[in-house]
């Protein structure tokens, strides 16, 4: 499938949902969804930008004037489908770019129709919503409920190829992190090596910037997820959890491992073994036709038998990512998840055990196949020990 056909298929599937819901148009503001539908890729999402997808007619991209000029370098739209709002609308308390955008959208949206917007997108603000609502009188604004995100859930062969490349970059970056981490090294120096590895990629493919910076809770802080780094040095007798992602063409393959400097305490060694068994059970359960809750139960059965409890989900769908998150905000592997897995879905299976003053983390990016799962990296699932 060539690029034009790929984008046409994506847009057709989005429009099929619009028709099914009786919507006149969709306003897309999530940068990952803009990329998915048009290829537009720039660090411009900190100012209002969006794509209008009418039920009928051509899509239209709206961005800051200086960014609209660069759209021709990345997106698949013609110049007359890209509109730049005036610079004097940027960061003003009295007017908003969506006032201007709504004015152009009025003639492009069927009269009286419902218009969906991405209410939970990170860069769609309350002021943006108010301006859009005021600027589209006669239309009811309704939450899209992550419409495009759900369309993105099953990956095309092209997308699976991008994810596989991202996996090779993630594996190389993690190997460098595991090899370099040692007593006396500053955390920031290790992160510099990780960031370099993520950018350099592999000899075959250069890397892209990640939606989330490397995270490495260390020592007592290892029991708390999502911490980044300091200039403190790594110390013997401490464990560090490392979470990073390989990125290629905005497709993310997240990966987490744990490193122990010195002999691991018994509780850490035993937890690592239980979690590795849980990972094996989880990966053995993932396949097309299985509900997400069943996957979670496979892991929970393993750890519960050993007296362990994990309250948080054990995975979520992945693909295209922009800051501040590489998750798709659709399927989570947790109790009650009724979504049935399908061939071509991709997940970050993340088994983090965060205790009081210590923790352990093991994760794997995977793709669902017809009869199982495809791992995107080849690293061992054992605790890494450096003496």
ABEGO torsion letter per residue (X at the ends): XBAAAAAAAAAAAAAAAAAAAGBABBBBABAAAAAAAAGBBBBAAABBBBBBBBABEBBBBBBBAAAAAAAAAABABBAAABBBBBAAABGBAABBAAAAAAAAAAAABBBGBBBBBBAABAABBAAAAAAAAAABBGBBBBBAGGAAAAAAABBBAAAAAAAAAAAAAAAAAAAAAAAABBBGBBAAAAAAAAAAAAAAEBAABBBBBBABBBBBBBEAAAABBGBBBBABBBBBGBBBBBBBBBBBGGBBBBBBBBBBBEBBBAAAAAAAAAAAAAAAAAAAABBBGBBAAAAAAAAAAAAAAAGBBBABBAEBBBEBBBOABABAGBBBBBBGBABBBBBGBBBBBBBBBBBBGBBBBBBBBBBBBAAEBBBABABBABBBBBX
